[in-house]
């Protein structure tokens, strides 16, 4: 397989994101003297506008980063929590067996504004008005729709007209579905941002940013969210429900920092991830399981044995995700999950044929528990993606969304490096709030309603999210920031990228271009949360012989096509590429599969 391209290389900075306008905004910030954090924040706000089917102002974000003065990876968690009124009993009393995937019931505290502003205040150098300017300009002046936006709008247009008129007013100009490439304006959102900037008053840059945070979480935005959430709206149950989120829920919440979870990946590499409130540790578990096996990826193309082993490792890691991951999982539990003894024991379960069971382990002798709903496989109950695995949101005609996300990575010459995976607040997730111009997220659909599970719905608890940014170190030095949208597939596509990079001798772009795969043989995170024993989605470029061999080994193989899986982004230093790159070089690469992402080095 010939790579489609090579890394973009420059001395001053590098950025990669899922939309070219976001990448351009970040690159402009770097060119004007901003640092990686300034650039990432500017990009993140632009993505809220130009990829509204994948993220929005009402969503959330996790980030993993290092700074120029501290090479130890840190995590910013801006994943909001369940409202104080949100209990499993309450939703079961409403007739729900799982948390609905649309409407107001699954809304958690929107964390994106807090997360971006916290990063800007603590690690950036620019004023809020300056980093917000590109996004504000697109919202007020118009932006062209990429093809998947009108496709998503068209699927739910009748639902908007019948049940969510505020969304119809926002996304159906003159009552019609807009065309791909058409300029669309978001004047209400622009007005909300302008009012936030008007209230960003203070004697210092940091004080002005904090004032803007207060205006959202303890001011007019929180008050309007609380009023709107008290209005019944139609959700995927087919009934109208009020939400549970209140202004007090927003006022009592804030983002927080924590140490990254770091594990050895072999060959001098280690990988830093968010904790078990995300699915991040599954990448570390997969890497450790595979580190004890002979892996072959000649030219970056995984062999039959390698794909099979990776698929079986994924099943084991994601079974552990179902049993053990959630807000409140202890450091001792994570240490046991990543320990040599536990990993060696689990590696022994990887056999010559596909296993169709859900097999969580017993780290530290603990007894695993999986809920009855999750334990029952169901093909067609939802995988979180549209088609065979593009990572784009699936939207039914009733407004049911299997949402997705965006991604941005930035590194600068000083050594600041950040990977962020913003998501939520999709235009199809819940109705547009008329006074604010954006909608709430539905991340609460990742809770379970069965009591006593690692991710059971409870007040003040974070859902176990799929969002999973990554940062890698080589010989102990920060070398690579990377990630992808894709729900449950994120840490499988990232695994394929890392294996191609570490074992295939490829640069970032070629490793992204390498053919990939993912398992669907574990419970999905998005409603209706089904799974398919033996399910394996692959790109045909793995080769006909490999696909036939996987079928012989018991995998139910779904050929997604040649270029179908992933929307990877990556930036890094010269240490991330074969031969070490040139001295002082910074590299950027982006997945060609989506057709709208972009990478720039300058």
N, C-alpha and C positions, 0 to 999 in steps of 0.2 A: 504494500500500500504506500503510495507516494504521498507525503504530507502536502496539504493544500497551501501551506505558507510557512513562514518563519516568524520568530519573535520580533516585535518592535523593540528597538534598543535605543536608549538615550542616557545622558549623564545626569539630568536634573530631576526627573521624576517619571513615574509610569502609572497609568490608570487603566482599568478594564471594568466595563459594566455591561449590563444587559440591554442598554439602549444607547444609540450613538449620541443623542442629545445630552444625556447624562454624562457620558464620557467627555464630550466636548466642554461641558460646564466645568468639570473637575480639572481638565487639562488647562483651561483658561485661568483658573485659580492658581494652579501651580506656576504657570507662566508669569503671573503677576506677583509672585512672591509668597503666596500662601503655602501653608504646609499640607501634609497629607490629610490631616483632620479637617482643615478648612475645605479642602477639595472634596473629601468624602461627604461632608454635610451638604455642600452645594449640589453634588450629584444626587444625593438621597432625596432632596426636595424636588429636583427636576423629575426624578422617576415617579414620584407621587402624582405628577401631572401627566406625563407622557405614557406611562404604563398603568393606567387607572384600573385595568382589569386584573392587575397583579399586585398592586400595593396602593395605599392611600394614606391621607393624614390621620385617619382613625385606626391605623394599624399599629404594629409593634416592630421591635428590632433587637437582635443580639449582635454583638461585635466582639472580635478578638483582635488584640493589637499589641504592639510594642512602641515605645517612644525612643527618641534620639538619645535620651539620658538613661533609659532603663530597658535593657534587652529581655527582661523577664516578661513572658506573655501574661496579659491581663484580659479580663472579660468585662464588658458592660452589658448588664441585663436590663433591657427596657421592654420586657414582656409583662404586660399588665396582668392583674389578678382578677379572680372571680369576684363579683359584687358581694356585699355583706348579706344580701337576701338570697343568694344563690345556694341552694342545697339540693342534694339528690332527691330527697323526699318531695320537695316542692315540684320538681320537674316530673317525677313519677306520678304525682297527684294530678298533673295536667295530662296524663296519658302517654308520656314519652317513655320509650324504652332506651333511646339514646338521645343525646343532646342534639337538637335540630341543627342543620348546617346553614340555615339562613334565618333572617329576621333579627329580632332583638334579644331573644332568650340566650343565645350563645355569646353575647357581647361581654368582653372583659374590658378593664380600664385601658383606654388607648395609650400606648406607651411611646409612639414614634416621636412626637414633639419633645417630650421629656428626654428621650434618648439622644436625639440629635443635638439638642441644646446643651445637654450635659457634656457630651464630647467636645462641642465647640467651646464651652466655657473653660473646661479643665485642660484641654490639650490643643485647641486651636489658637489662632491669633487674630482672626478677622471679626468684624462686627456682624451681628445677626442680619442686619439689613443688607449687607454686601453678599453674604452667602445665599440669602433667600432671593436675591434679585433675579437670577436667571429663571427660577421656577415661577416667581410672581409675574415675570414678563410673559412666559408661555401661557399661564392661566388667564391673564388679562388680554393679551394680544392674539392668542390662538396658537395651536400646535397641530401638526398633521397626525392623523390616526394611522398607526401601523395596522396591517390587515386583520390581525386577530382581535382588535378592539371592536370594530363594527360586527365581526362575526359573533363575539360574545353578546353584544347589545342586541343583535338580531334574534338570537335564541331566546332572550327574555323580554323582548319588546312588548308582546301581548301581556305578559305578567306586569310589566311596568305600567302599561296603560290601564289595566284593570285594578291592580292592587297597590302599586307604588307610584302614585302620580308625581311625587316630587322627583323621583328618578327619571320618569318620562320627561319632565320639564327640563332636566339637566342633560339627558343623553339622546333625546329624540327631537332634534330641531325640526320645527314645523310638523311634528308628529311622525316623522319618518326616521328610518335607520340611516345614520350617516355613512358615507362611502369611505373606503380606504383612501388615505391621502387627503381627505377633507380637513380643513382647518376647523377646529372646535375650540370654543372659549369657555372658561369657567369663571364668570364674573363674580359669583357669590363667594367662591373659595378665595379669589383674589381680594375681595373686600374683607374677608375674615383675616387674612394674613396682614393686610394693611392696618387693620384695627389692632392686631397684636403688636405690630411694630410701633404704632402710636403709643401703646401702653408700655413699651420697652424703654422706660426712663430711669436714669440713675447716674451716679457720679463716676462710674467706671464701666468698662466693657463687661466685666463679670456681673455687675449689678444690673445692667441693662438686660443681659440675657436672663438673669433670674426674674426680673420683672415680667418678661415675656412668658416665662414658665408659669408664673403665678397667674397671669391673665388667662392662661389656658386651664390650669388645674384648680384654681381657686377664684376664677373670675367668670367672664361672660360665656366662655366656651363650655365650661363645666355646667353652668346654669342651664344653657340651652340644651345640652346633651341630656340632662336630667328631665327637662320638660318633654323633650321628644320621646325619650324612652318610656314615658308614662302613657303614650298613645298606642293603642292596639294596632298591630300590622300583621299581615299575612306572612306565614313562614312555611317551611316545607311539610309541616304536619297537615296543611290544608285548612288550618284554623288561624284566627287572629289572636295574637298574644301581646300583652305589654312586656316591656323589658324589665330587667331587675337592676340595671345600673342607675346610680344616683349621683348627684353632684358631690355628696359626701364621700362616695367611693373614690372619686378623682382626687379630692382634697387630701385624702389620707394616704396617697400612694406616691412613691418616687422610684426612679431607677437606682440601681446600685452596682458597685464594682465587686468583683471577686477574682480570686486566682484562677487562671486557666488550668484545665486538666491536661497534663502533658504525659505522653507515653512514648517509649522507644519504638520506632518503626523499622529498625534495621538499616544496615549500610550507612551508618552515620547520621541517619535522619531521626528526628522526633517530631511529633505532631501535637499541636495545642488546640484544644476544643473547649466549648462551653460545657457546663455540668449537666447532670441528669434531669434538670428541668427542660432540657433540649434532648434531641436524639444524638447529640454530638459524640457521646462515648461509644456509639456503635462503630464508628470509623476506627477508633482505637482498638476495640475488641477484634474487629476484622483484621486489622493490620497485625496484631499480635498472634492471632490464630494462623495467619498465612506465613508469618515469619519463620515458622518451623517447617515449612514445606519447600520443595523445589519448584520454583515458578519460572516459566519460560514465556517471554514476550518478544520474539524476534522481530525487530523493526517496529516494536510497539504493538504488534498483533498477538493477543493472548492465544495460547494453544488450548486444545480441548481440555487437557488436565487442569490448566490454570483457571479457565472459566468455571469448570465444574467445582473446583476447590473453593473459588471465591463465592459461588452461589451457595454452597453448603455452609461456608463460614458466615455469610450474611444471614441465613436462616437461624443459626445459633445465636448470633448477636442480637437480631431483632426479636427473637423469642425472649431473650433477657430484657430487652427494652420493654416488652409488654409486661413482664413480671415484676421488674425492679425499678424502672426509671420513673421519676416524678418529683415534684416539688417536695423537698424534705428528705430525699434520699441522703444517707449519711456518708461522710468521707470514708468510714470503715467499709461500708458496702462497696463503694467504688474501688477501694484498694483491693478488696477480695475479687471483684469482677475482673480486674486487670492483673492479678497476681500470676506469677509463673505457674504455680501449682494448679490453679483453676484453669488457666489457659491450656496447659498441657492436657488436663483431663478432658476438656471440651474438644480439643483438637482430635482426640482419639475417636470422636463421634463422626468425623468426616470419613465416610465410606466411599466405595467405588460407584454407588448408585445414588440417585436422588432420594432423599428422605422427605416424605410428605407430612410429617408430624410437626407439631409445635412443641419444641423441647427446651424449655427454660432450664437453667442450671440451678445449683444450690450453693451459691458463694458463701464461704464461711460456715457451711452446714445449714444455712437458712432454708426453709421450705418455700418453694415458689408458689405463687397463686396467680392464676389467670381467670378472669371472669367468664361466666357461662356464654355470654354473647360473643366475646372475642375467641373463645375456644372452638366455636362452631364455624368451619369454613363455609364460604358461599361465593362461588364464582358469580360475577355480575353484580355483587353487592357494592361495588365501587372500589377503585384503586387510587383515586386522587388525581387521575390524569385523563386527558382527552386523547382518544386513540390509543396506540400501543405504548405511549410513554413520553410524549413531547414535553411534559411538565407544565403545559398550559392548563388553565382551569377548565373543568367540565361544567357545563351549565345546562340544566334541563329546561324544558319549556315552562316548568312551574317555578323556576328561579332557584333550583337547588344547585349549589356551587361546590365544586371540589377544588377550592382555590389554589393559587400558586404564589409566586413571589418574584423578586428581583434580586440582583446582587451587585456589589461594587467592591473593588480592591484598589488600594492606592499605596504607593511607596514614594518617598522623597529622598533627595540626596543626603539629608541630614541623618536618615536612619529611622524616621517615623514610618510605620507600616500598619495598615489596618484592613481587615476583612469584615464586611457587614452584609447581612442578609435580611433586609427589610421586607415586611409582608403585611397582609391583612388590610381591612378596610376597602376590599375590592368593590368596584361599582355594582357588582351583582350580588353582594353578600347581604346587604340590608338597605332599606330606603335611604336616599339622600336626605340629610337634615336640612330643611329648606332655608333656615336662617344662617347656616354655616357652610353649605356647599360641599360637604363630604358625608360619607356614611361610616357607621361603626363596623368594627371587625366582628368575626364569628369564630375566633380562636377557641372559645369555650367548647366547641364541638369535639375537641380532643379529650375532654373529660369523659369518664364513665359514670353511669348512674348506679352501678352496683357498689354496695358499701364494702370498705375494707381493702380496696385495691390501691396500687401505688399511685394511680392518677384518678381517684374518685373525686367528683365535684365536691368542693367545700368552700365556704366563704374565705376570701383572702388568699386563696391558693392559686398558683400559676398552673395553667395547663401544660402538659408535657408536649412541647412544641416540636415540629419537624425542622425548624429553622436552625441551620448548622454551618456557620462560617468557620474557616480554618486558617491556621497559620503554622508553617513548618520551619523547623530549625535544622541546619546542617552543621554537624560538629559543634553544636551548642550555640551557633549564631543564627539570628533570624534571617531567613533566606527566601521565604515564599508565603504569599497570601493568596488564598484561592477559595472558590465555592461555586455553587450553582443553585438555581431554583430547582423544583422538582418534587416537593413533598417528601414522601417516604423514600424516593429515589436519590435524594441529595447525597447521602453518605455512601451510596453504592457507586454512583457516577464519579464521585470524588475518589473512591478507591481505585476505579479503573484508570483514572488520570494519574494517580500516584504510582500505581504499578507500572504504567507505561514510562513514566518519568524515571523511576528508581531502577527498573530492571530492563527497560528498552533502550536506554541511552539516548533519549530524545530531548529536544528543548521543549519549552512550555507549549508552544503552538502545536508541535507535532504530537505531544502527549495528549492535548485536548482533542486533536483530530483523530486519534487512534480509536478503533471501533470499541464500543462499550456494550453493557448488558445490565440487567437488574432482575432480582427475584421479586415475585409477588406472593410468596408463600408464607406470609405472616399478616396479622390484622392491619388493615389500612388505618391511617390516622384521621381521614376525612369521612364524614357521614356519606353513605351508610356502613362503612367500615368493614367490608368483606375481605376475604383472602382466598387464594387459589393454591391448594397443595400442589407442589411440583412446578408451579408457574414460573417461567423464565422468559423474559423479553430480551431480545438480542438484536444487534445490527448485523445485516447480512454480510458485511465486510469481514466478519470473523471467518468466513469461508464455508462453503457448502459441506465440506467434510466435517468441520467442527459442529455445525448445526445438526447434522445427521448423527454424529457421535453423542451429542447431548441428548437427543431423543432416545437413542439406544440405552442411555444410562437412566432413563426414567423421567427426564425433565419434559414438561409440556411446553414446547418451544413456540414462542410467538415471534416471527420474523417481522421486526418493525420497519425494515427497509435499510438502505445503505447509510443514510445520514439522518437519524431520527431521535436519538436519545441524548439529552443533556443540553445545558446552556452554560457551560463552564466559563468562568472568568479566572484569570491568574495574573499576578505581578510578582516580580522577585528581583533579587540581586544576582550578580554573575555567579554566585555560589550555587544557585538553583539549577544551573544548566551544565551539560557535559563539558568537561575541560575547564570549568570555573568561569567562563565568559571573560570579557575584557575587564581590566581593573576599573572599578568605579562605575561599571555599567549597570543600568536598571532595565528590566525586561517586562514586557506586557504581551498578553495573548488573550484571545477571546474565541468562543465557540462559533463556528460558521453556521451551525445547524439552524439557528433561529432567524438569521438574516438581518437582524436589527441591532445586535450588540456591536461594540467597538472597543478597540484597545489602542492607546496612544502612549508613546514614550517621547520625551522631549528633553 
